[in-house]
Each structure stands twice: as C-alpha cells, then as structure tokens.
Amino acid sequence: LKELIKKFTIDERINLDGKETWRCYDLRIELLRAKERIECIRHISRHRILTEVERRFVKAIGKRISDRCREMTDHQALQHKKLKLNNLTVGTGDEKETSKPKKQDDELSSDEEDGGGIDLDADGMRILKRHLDDAAEYEGEEDEQRIVLSQQKVEDTFMEISTESEGENAETTVERDADANDSSLDAQLRSQEAEASRIQSVITSSPLVKDYKFDVKSNRWCTVTFQLPLSTKTKLDVGALVERELENFLVWETPGIEKCIVRCENRGDDQYQVLATQGINVQVMNFMALMKHSDVLDVNTLYSNDLNMMCNNYGIEACGRALVKEIIRVFTPYGIDVNWRHLTLAADYMTFTGRIQPFSRGAMSLSASPLQRMTFETTIAFMRDALINGDDDHLMSPSSRLVIGGLLRGGTGIFDVMLPKLNILTAYNKS
C-alpha cells in the first residue's frame, strides 16, 4: 500500500460527548494517480485500492491501536503499583520523619505552585514532580477542551447554515425539474445507499472507528476517524503505527510469485519478449491458468525449472531434457563445457524408472547391485547390509563389472562373438 499512496496525514483533536471525553484521530489517505506510479502497479484501480483499505486496512489499524493502548494501560498500572510501594516505603520511618512529610503534605495543598521552603528527599521530590505534572496536564486539557468546544460551535453553526441553503436549493431544483429527473433521483438514491453501506461496513469493522468519509466521484482519498477514551494520559503515536502497517499491507498479489520481469531474448534473427517469474503460483502448477491466456502467451514454449511440474504436465522425457538444460546452466557460468551426450546419459539414468531419482545415497540404496551401492558412498555400511541380508549381485551393472575387472555390458561388450564348433575342429585338423 505504501507504493500506491501519495501521502497520509493524522489530525488529533479532543471531543466532548455529554459526560465523556474522547481523543479522536482523523487519518486521511490520498492515493497516487495511475500515471504517477511505477509501471508494474499502474493496472490497479483506485476503487480496488479503497476497497481493500475499507475491507482490511482499517481493521488492521484498529487492532494495532487497541494492542498499543492495552500495552500502555498495563505499563501505567505497573508504574502506579511501583509508585504506591515507594510511597509506603517512604512512610515507614520514625515518628519524626513521619510527621514531617505530613506537615509538608498539608502545606502542598496551598503552596504547590512555588514549593519554596520545603526540604524533600529523592522520593518526595519525585512524588511532588508527578503531582505538579498531573495538575499542569489537567489544566492543559481543560484549555484544549474549551478551544475545541468553541471551534465546534462555529463549525456546527456553519454546517446548519450550509445545510439550510443546500436544502433550499435542492427543493427549488426538484420543483423545477421533477418530471425530468426521476431516473436520476433513483440512481442517486441507489448510490447513496451504496455509500451508506460502505461507510457502515467500515465503522463496524473495528470498535475504535467512529466515522468514515471517502471521495465518491474519483476515489482519490479517504478519511477514517478513530476514537479513544482519555483514560490514558500518555499520547499515542498513531503515525508510527500507520507507517508500520503501510509497509506490510498488501493490496494486490499473486500467491507464490515474489518477482516478475519481462526480458528480451534473441532466437536466430528474431527477438522475443520472455515473461520470467520468481516463484510459482499454486494454480499454475498444472499450467491450466496460463493456457487461459493463450491469446497473449505462447503456450507452446512454456518452461519451468521445477522438474516435478514438468514431469507431471509434459512427461518424463521432457523432464529429462529439462534436467540436461538445468545442468548446463549450472556449469556455464564457471566456463565448464560438458558434452551433451554425457549429460543425457546422466539424465536418462535419473529418469529411467519413470520418476526423478537424485544422485544420492538414498536413491542409490534402491539399486539391486550391492557392489554398485558400495562404489558410490558409505562402502562399509552398504557392505554390512549386503552381508547381513545375504544379497546377490548378478554383475550386470557397470560398477560391479569394473570391481571384478570384467568387460562392461555396453558398447562393443554388449555382445559375444560365437563360432561353430565344427569349423573350429576343421581348422585345427588342417593346421
């Protein structure tokens, strides 16, 4: 969301509602125009952004504020408990020391402002300072409430005048064009109902939300009002909470895709644009989601380095060719050039069972040849298992043939040269 907004502002004020006093925070969010954003996020409409803000962002901000207020309340309760214990500790002295703080407390009721001529210890000075700070803060809140009340009276008067003038203009317009504007009035009523529904859904999303306003015409801004009781004397840094939520809130994403880029590749004399993604979406595991966009994408050239996905969609042969391609990509940056025939042999051995088998001791343990298992890794372990289980080796694998010094059953060693016995005897007799 941070990449989609132009700015956000927070106005703090205090409202008096009967016998209760509330601290209100007006959060205003202004969205960027499509041409002012980076290219990859210009397709997201402002209506979609505001919809996500109303549906999830306001609720997340309300939860953050509630958690922070709860932490502050617990912290203040703990500090009050510690201060109470300190006061009890101060009052456990001798009678002389006890009577002196009492006398000082009596004097504080009339001489709190100057505090002159009073000798206090460290604990007494801390209590006195806290007492004076609370009094100053209370007076400051009263002044602030008076200012807010006067401003609110002026605003209410102005709103009444503007409402009366708007009502008179509306009545004049309706009387003049009553017959011609029936359809437009119906549309306006429907839009007003939709607006009221949106506002009500935002207000009910969090118990801290009191009011919500938004740009009805162009969806370029919205204002959310959060209301908190004045039970805590410490002010809440709502701006930091909003900033933290903006960095983590996601408006639009494709699950599993971390990054998406478009690059150009040359194939012969032609140049093509290739769409490359970092990560794979779960819905694309069978390529069916990509097949729906065959008018934009060349579905005949789809490729992924996920070998299991290639095997499930295109078969084991395509998986073997993809395996060769990935091995070449690993060796190429280091300047290692391996003939493709060697790589196809390795790929065929890894896929000849119809599924991918890695070159590891786990896959090699499935081999039927004990000597082949021994020549790979952990010779003693494989030898011990073969002796305990009484395994037989028919000496058909290349590794087992090399161990006994025999000819490999491959290439020219795949067949035997046989001669008729009669021809051998005839040749021997002639010699």
C-alpha positions as CSV (number, residue, x, y, z in Angstrom):
1,L,0.0,0.0,0.0
2,K,2.9,2.4,0.6
3,E,3.7,2.4,-3.1
4,L,0.1,3.4,-4.0
5,I,-0.5,6.3,-1.7
6,K,0.7,9.9,-2.2
7,K,0.7,10.8,1.5
8,F,-1.2,10.3,4.7
9,T,-2.0,12.8,7.5
10,I,-3.2,12.5,11.0
11,D,-5.2,15.2,12.8
12,E,-5.6,14.8,16.6
13,R,-8.4,16.5,18.5
14,I,-10.5,16.2,21.7
15,N,-14.3,15.9,21.6
16,L,-16.8,16.2,24.4
17,D,-19.7,13.8,24.2
18,G,-22.0,14.5,27.1
19,K,-20.2,13.4,30.2
20,E,-17.5,11.6,28.3
21,T,-14.3,13.0,26.7
22,W,-12.7,11.3,23.7
23,R,-9.5,11.8,21.8
24,C,-10.1,11.5,18.1
25,Y,-7.6,10.8,15.3
26,D,-8.5,11.7,11.7
27,L,-6.4,9.5,9.3
28,R,-6.6,10.9,5.8
29,I,-5.0,8.8,2.9
30,E,-4.5,10.3,-0.6
31,L,-3.9,7.9,-3.5
32,L,-1.5,8.3,-6.4
33,R,-2.8,8.6,-9.9
34,A,-2.1,5.7,-12.2
35,K,0.5,7.7,-14.3
36,E,2.4,8.7,-11.1
37,R,3.0,5.1,-10.0
38,I,5.7,2.7,-11.2
39,E,4.8,0.8,-14.3
40,C,4.2,-2.6,-12.8
41,I,1.4,-1.4,-10.5
42,R,-0.5,1.0,-12.8
43,H,-3.1,-1.5,-13.6
44,I,-4.6,-1.4,-10.0
45,S,-7.6,0.9,-10.0
46,R,-8.2,3.4,-7.2
47,H,-11.6,1.8,-6.5
48,R,-9.8,-1.5,-5.8
49,I,-7.3,0.2,-3.5
50,L,-10.0,1.9,-1.5
51,T,-12.0,-1.4,-1.3
52,E,-9.0,-3.2,0.2
53,V,-8.5,-0.2,2.6
54,E,-12.1,-0.4,3.7
55,R,-12.1,-4.2,4.0
56,R,-8.8,-5.0,5.7
57,F,-6.6,-2.0,6.3
58,V,-8.9,-0.1,8.7
59,K,-9.4,-3.2,10.7
60,A,-5.7,-3.8,10.9
61,I,-5.0,-0.3,12.1
62,G,-7.8,-0.6,14.7
63,K,-6.2,-3.8,16.0
64,R,-2.7,-2.2,16.2
65,I,-4.1,0.8,18.1
66,S,-6.1,-1.5,20.5
67,D,-3.0,-3.6,21.2
68,R,-0.9,-0.5,21.8
69,C,-3.4,1.1,24.2
70,R,-3.6,-2.2,26.1
71,E,0.2,-2.2,26.5
72,M,0.2,1.4,27.7
73,T,-2.6,0.7,30.2
74,D,-0.7,-2.3,31.6
75,H,2.5,-0.2,31.8
76,Q,0.8,2.6,33.6
77,A,-0.8,0.2,36.1
78,L,2.6,-1.3,36.8
79,Q,4.2,2.1,37.3
80,H,1.3,3.1,39.6
81,K,1.9,0.0,41.6
82,K,5.6,0.7,41.9
83,L,4.9,4.3,43.0
84,K,2.5,3.1,45.6
85,L,5.1,0.7,47.0
86,N,7.6,3.5,47.1
87,N,5.2,5.8,49.0
88,L,4.7,3.0,51.6
89,T,8.5,2.7,51.9
90,V,8.9,6.4,52.4
91,G,6.3,6.4,55.2
92,T,8.0,3.7,57.3
93,G,10.5,5.9,59.1
94,D,10.5,7.1,62.7
95,E,7.8,9.4,64.1
96,K,9.8,12.5,63.5
97,E,10.4,11.7,59.9
98,T,6.7,10.6,59.6
99,S,5.3,13.9,61.0
100,K,7.5,16.0,58.7
101,P,6.1,14.6,55.4
102,K,2.6,15.0,56.8
103,K,3.2,18.6,57.5
104,Q,4.7,19.1,54.1
105,D,1.7,17.4,52.5
106,D,-0.6,19.9,54.3
107,E,1.5,22.7,53.0
108,L,1.4,21.4,49.5
109,S,-2.3,21.9,49.3
110,S,-1.8,25.7,49.4
111,D,1.8,26.1,48.2
112,E,2.1,23.6,45.3
113,E,3.0,26.2,42.8
114,D,6.1,27.7,44.4
115,G,7.2,24.8,46.6
116,G,9.6,27.1,48.4
117,G,11.0,26.4,51.9
118,I,10.3,22.7,51.7
119,D,13.1,20.1,52.1
120,L,12.2,16.8,50.4
121,D,14.2,13.7,49.8
122,A,14.5,12.0,46.4
123,D,11.3,10.1,46.7
124,G,9.4,13.1,47.9
125,M,10.7,15.2,45.1
126,R,9.6,12.6,42.6
127,I,6.1,12.5,44.0
128,L,5.9,16.3,44.1
129,K,7.0,16.5,40.4
130,R,4.5,13.9,39.4
131,H,1.8,15.7,41.3
132,L,2.6,19.0,39.6
133,D,2.8,17.4,36.2
134,D,-0.6,15.9,36.6
135,A,-2.1,19.2,37.6
136,A,-0.4,21.0,34.6
137,E,-1.6,18.3,32.2
138,Y,-5.2,18.6,33.6
139,E,-5.2,22.3,33.2
140,G,-3.8,22.0,29.6
141,E,-6.6,19.5,28.8
142,E,-9.2,21.9,30.1
143,D,-7.9,24.7,27.9
144,E,-7.7,22.4,24.9
145,Q,-11.3,21.3,25.5
146,R,-12.5,24.9,25.7
147,I,-10.8,25.7,22.4
148,V,-12.3,22.6,20.8
149,L,-15.8,23.4,22.1
150,S,-15.6,26.9,20.7
151,Q,-14.4,25.7,17.3
152,Q,-17.1,23.0,17.3
153,K,-19.8,25.6,17.9
154,V,-18.6,27.7,15.0
155,E,-18.5,24.6,12.8
156,D,-22.0,23.5,13.8
157,T,-23.4,26.9,13.1
158,F,-21.7,26.9,9.7
159,M,-22.9,23.4,8.9
160,E,-26.5,24.4,9.8
161,I,-26.4,27.5,7.5
162,S,-24.9,25.4,4.7
163,T,-27.4,22.6,5.2
164,E,-30.3,25.1,5.1
165,S,-29.0,26.7,1.9
166,E,-28.4,23.3,0.3
167,G,-31.9,22.2,1.3
168,E,-33.5,25.3,-0.2
169,N,-31.5,24.9,-3.5
170,A,-32.4,21.2,-3.6
171,E,-36.1,21.9,-3.2
172,T,-36.0,24.6,-5.9
173,T,-34.3,22.2,-8.3
174,V,-36.8,19.4,-7.6
175,E,-39.8,21.6,-8.1
176,R,-38.3,22.9,-11.4
177,D,-37.3,19.5,-12.9
178,A,-39.4,17.0,-11.1
179,D,-40.6,15.1,-14.1
180,A,-37.3,15.1,-16.0
181,N,-35.1,13.9,-13.1
182,D,-37.0,10.8,-11.8
183,S,-34.5,8.4,-13.2
184,S,-31.5,10.4,-12.0
185,L,-33.0,10.6,-8.5
186,D,-33.4,6.9,-8.4
187,A,-29.8,6.4,-9.4
188,Q,-28.7,8.9,-6.8
189,L,-30.7,7.1,-4.2
190,R,-29.1,3.8,-5.1
191,S,-25.6,5.4,-5.0
192,Q,-26.4,7.0,-1.6
193,E,-27.5,3.6,-0.3
194,A,-24.2,2.1,-1.6
195,E,-22.2,4.8,0.0
196,A,-24.0,4.4,3.3
197,S,-23.4,0.6,3.1
198,R,-19.7,1.2,2.6
199,I,-19.4,3.7,5.5
200,Q,-21.4,1.3,7.8
201,S,-19.2,-1.6,6.9
202,V,-16.0,0.4,7.8
203,I,-17.5,1.6,11.0
204,T,-18.4,-1.9,12.1
205,S,-15.0,-3.3,11.2
206,S,-13.4,-2.0,14.4
207,P,-14.9,-0.7,17.7
208,L,-12.5,2.2,17.5
209,V,-13.8,3.6,14.2
210,K,-16.3,6.3,14.7
211,D,-16.7,7.8,11.2
212,Y,-15.5,7.2,7.6
213,K,-15.5,9.5,4.5
214,F,-14.3,9.0,1.0
215,D,-14.1,10.6,-2.4
216,V,-17.4,9.4,-4.0
217,K,-16.6,10.7,-7.5
218,S,-13.0,9.7,-8.2
219,N,-11.9,7.5,-5.2
220,R,-8.7,9.6,-4.7
221,W,-8.9,10.0,-0.9
222,C,-10.5,8.6,2.3
223,T,-10.7,9.8,5.9
224,V,-11.1,7.4,8.9
225,T,-11.8,8.7,12.4
226,F,-10.6,6.7,15.3
227,Q,-12.0,7.5,18.8
228,L,-10.2,6.6,22.0
229,P,-11.1,7.4,25.6
230,L,-9.0,9.8,27.6
231,S,-8.2,7.2,30.2
232,T,-4.5,7.2,29.4
233,K,-2.5,10.4,29.9
234,T,0.2,9.3,27.5
235,K,-0.4,10.3,24.0
236,L,-0.4,7.5,21.3
237,D,1.9,7.7,18.3
238,V,-0.7,6.7,15.7
239,G,1.6,7.9,12.9
240,A,4.2,5.3,13.6
241,L,1.6,2.5,13.8
242,V,0.1,3.6,10.4
243,E,3.6,3.8,8.9
244,R,4.4,0.3,10.0
245,E,1.1,-1.1,8.7
246,L,1.5,0.6,5.3
247,E,4.9,-1.1,4.8
248,N,3.4,-4.6,5.4
249,F,-0.1,-4.3,3.9
250,L,-0.6,-5.9,0.5
251,V,-3.3,-4.6,-1.8
252,W,-2.7,-6.9,-4.8
253,E,-0.5,-10.1,-5.0
254,T,-0.3,-13.4,-6.8
255,P,0.4,-16.0,-4.1
256,G,3.7,-17.7,-4.6
257,I,5.1,-15.1,-7.1
258,E,7.8,-12.9,-5.5
259,K,9.0,-11.0,-8.6
260,C,8.0,-10.8,-12.3
261,I,10.2,-9.3,-15.1
262,V,10.0,-9.1,-18.9
263,R,13.2,-9.6,-20.7
264,C,14.2,-9.8,-24.4
265,E,15.8,-12.9,-25.9
266,N,17.2,-13.4,-29.4
267,R,16.3,-16.6,-31.2
268,G,18.1,-16.6,-34.5
269,D,17.3,-13.3,-36.3
270,D,14.1,-12.7,-34.3
271,Q,13.7,-11.1,-30.9
272,Y,11.1,-12.2,-28.4
273,Q,9.9,-10.9,-25.1
274,V,10.0,-13.5,-22.3
275,L,8.0,-13.3,-19.1
276,A,10.0,-14.6,-16.2
277,T,8.8,-15.1,-12.6
278,Q,10.5,-15.8,-9.4
279,G,8.3,-18.4,-7.7
280,I,5.4,-20.5,-8.9
281,N,1.7,-20.0,-8.1
282,V,-0.2,-23.0,-6.9
283,Q,-2.8,-22.6,-9.6
284,V,-0.2,-22.6,-12.3
285,M,1.3,-25.9,-11.2
286,N,-0.7,-27.6,-13.9
287,F,-0.3,-24.7,-16.5
288,M,-4.0,-24.5,-16.9
289,A,-4.1,-20.9,-15.7
290,L,-1.6,-20.0,-18.3
291,M,-3.5,-21.8,-21.0
292,K,-6.4,-19.4,-20.5
293,H,-4.2,-16.6,-21.8
294,S,-3.1,-18.3,-25.0
295,D,-4.0,-15.1,-26.9
296,V,-1.2,-13.3,-25.1
297,L,1.3,-16.1,-24.2
298,D,2.9,-18.6,-26.4
299,V,1.9,-21.7,-24.5
300,N,4.0,-24.0,-26.7
301,T,7.2,-22.6,-25.2
302,L,6.2,-22.7,-21.5
303,Y,9.2,-23.8,-19.4
304,S,9.9,-24.1,-15.7
305,N,12.9,-25.3,-13.7
306,D,10.5,-27.2,-11.4
307,L,11.3,-30.7,-12.7
308,N,8.3,-32.3,-10.9
309,M,5.9,-29.8,-12.6
310,M,7.5,-30.5,-16.0
311,C,7.2,-34.3,-15.3
312,N,3.5,-34.0,-14.3
313,N,2.5,-31.9,-17.3
314,Y,4.7,-33.0,-20.2
315,G,6.0,-36.4,-19.2
316,I,9.3,-38.0,-18.1
317,E,11.1,-37.4,-21.4
318,A,10.5,-33.6,-21.2
319,C,11.6,-33.8,-17.6
320,G,14.9,-35.4,-18.7
321,R,15.6,-32.7,-21.3
322,A,14.8,-30.0,-18.7
323,L,17.3,-31.7,-16.4
324,V,20.0,-31.5,-19.0
325,K,19.2,-27.8,-19.6
326,E,19.5,-27.0,-15.9
327,I,22.8,-28.9,-15.5
328,I,24.2,-26.9,-18.4
329,R,23.0,-23.6,-16.8
330,V,24.9,-24.6,-13.6
331,F,28.2,-25.4,-15.4
332,T,28.2,-22.5,-17.9
333,P,29.0,-19.6,-15.5
334,Y,32.1,-21.4,-14.4
335,G,33.3,-22.0,-18.0
336,I,32.8,-25.7,-17.8
337,D,31.8,-27.3,-21.2
338,V,30.3,-30.8,-20.9
339,N,29.3,-32.7,-23.9
340,W,25.5,-33.1,-24.1
341,R,25.9,-36.9,-24.6
342,H,27.3,-37.3,-21.1
343,L,24.5,-35.2,-19.7
344,T,21.9,-37.2,-21.5
345,L,23.3,-40.4,-20.0
346,A,23.1,-38.9,-16.5
347,A,19.5,-37.6,-17.2
348,D,18.4,-41.0,-18.6
349,Y,19.7,-42.8,-15.5
350,M,17.9,-40.4,-13.2
351,T,14.6,-40.8,-15.1
352,F,14.6,-44.4,-16.4
353,T,12.2,-45.5,-13.7
354,G,9.5,-43.1,-14.8
355,R,10.2,-40.6,-12.0
356,I,13.1,-38.5,-10.9
357,Q,15.8,-40.1,-8.9
358,P,18.7,-38.0,-7.5
359,F,22.3,-39.0,-7.3
360,S,22.4,-39.6,-3.6
361,R,22.9,-42.5,-1.2
362,G,19.1,-42.5,-0.6
363,A,18.4,-43.2,-4.3
364,M,21.4,-45.5,-4.6
365,S,20.2,-47.7,-1.8
366,L,17.3,-48.8,-4.1
367,S,19.8,-50.3,-6.5
368,A,19.7,-54.1,-6.9
369,S,23.5,-54.4,-7.1
370,P,25.4,-54.4,-3.8
371,L,28.7,-53.6,-5.5
372,Q,27.2,-50.5,-7.2
373,R,25.9,-49.3,-3.8
374,M,29.3,-49.8,-2.3
375,T,31.2,-47.8,-5.0
376,F,29.0,-44.7,-4.5
377,E,29.3,-43.8,-0.8
378,T,29.5,-45.3,2.7
379,T,31.1,-48.5,1.4
380,I,31.2,-50.2,4.9
381,A,27.6,-49.5,5.6
382,F,26.4,-50.9,2.3
383,M,28.7,-53.9,2.6
384,R,27.4,-54.7,6.1
385,D,23.8,-54.5,5.0
386,A,24.6,-56.8,2.0
387,L,26.3,-59.4,4.2
388,I,23.6,-59.4,6.8
389,N,20.8,-59.7,4.2
390,G,22.6,-62.1,2.0
391,D,22.2,-60.0,-1.1
392,D,23.3,-61.4,-4.5
393,D,24.9,-59.4,-7.3
394,H,24.4,-60.7,-10.8
395,L,27.3,-58.4,-12.1
396,M,25.1,-56.7,-14.6
397,S,25.8,-53.0,-13.7
398,P,28.9,-51.2,-15.0
399,S,30.2,-50.5,-11.5
400,S,30.0,-54.2,-10.4
401,R,31.7,-55.2,-13.7
402,L,34.6,-52.8,-13.0
403,V,35.0,-54.1,-9.5
404,I,35.7,-57.6,-10.7
405,G,37.7,-56.4,-13.8
406,G,35.2,-57.7,-16.3
407,L,34.1,-56.2,-19.6
408,L,31.3,-53.8,-19.4
409,R,28.0,-54.9,-20.8
410,G,27.8,-51.9,-23.1
411,G,29.2,-50.7,-26.4
412,T,31.3,-53.5,-28.0
413,G,31.0,-55.6,-24.8
414,I,27.2,-55.8,-25.2
415,F,27.5,-58.9,-27.4
416,D,29.6,-62.1,-27.6
417,V,31.3,-63.5,-30.8
418,M,30.4,-67.2,-31.3
419,L,31.9,-69.6,-33.9
420,P,30.5,-73.1,-34.9
421,K,32.4,-75.9,-33.2
422,L,32.7,-77.9,-36.5
423,N,34.5,-75.0,-38.2
424,I,37.0,-74.8,-35.3
425,L,37.8,-78.5,-35.5
426,T,38.2,-78.4,-39.3
427,A,40.6,-75.5,-39.0
428,Y,42.6,-77.3,-36.2
429,N,42.9,-80.5,-38.3
430,K,44.2,-78.7,-41.3
431,S,46.8,-77.0,-39.2
